[in-house]
Amino acid sequence: MSDFIVGPLPLWAEIIIGVFAVLGAAFAAVGSFGLVRLPTFFSRIHAPTLGATAGVWCLTIATIVYFSVQGFNLFLHAVLITLFVALTAPITTIFLMRATLFRERQKGGDVPPAAASAQTAQDSPQP
């Protein structure tokens, strides 16, 4: 059995890996700053979801390039992690948004009405 880490990477691979790793970290940082800086929950929820998804895709590309160059064959195992994050992050966001909308409606907050109450409001005559 041979050693998996062969040696130093070629310059082109180091550049690609470095660019995608920094880009992925930048997406994650922007998402984190958006979580802290945006004023309401409804605007705040989108930043980390989009930042995490884009950041994971960039880091996956960097991982694929690194391990493909080191192992002399195409390494696609990291795509499974990315697909898991790409599927679970939006679904989790939808559930959080629905729960928050439900709580805000129960408190009488200023949120869009539910579909049934919006239809009733459209059917009733306006004074």
URFENQUI-V606683 format. One record per pair of residues at least 24 apart in sequence whose C-alpha atoms are under 7 Angstrom apart, sorted by the first residue. I is the first residue (numbers start at 1). J is the second residue. Records with the same first field share a line. If there is no record, write none. Layout:
I: J, J
This chain:
4: 71
5: 70
6: 70
13: 65
16: 62
17: 62, 65, 66
20: 58, 59, 61, 62
21: 58, 59, 62
23: 58
24: 54, 55, 56, 58, 59
25: 55
27: 51, 52, 54, 55
28: 52, 55
49: 89, 90
53: 85, 86
56: 82
57: 82
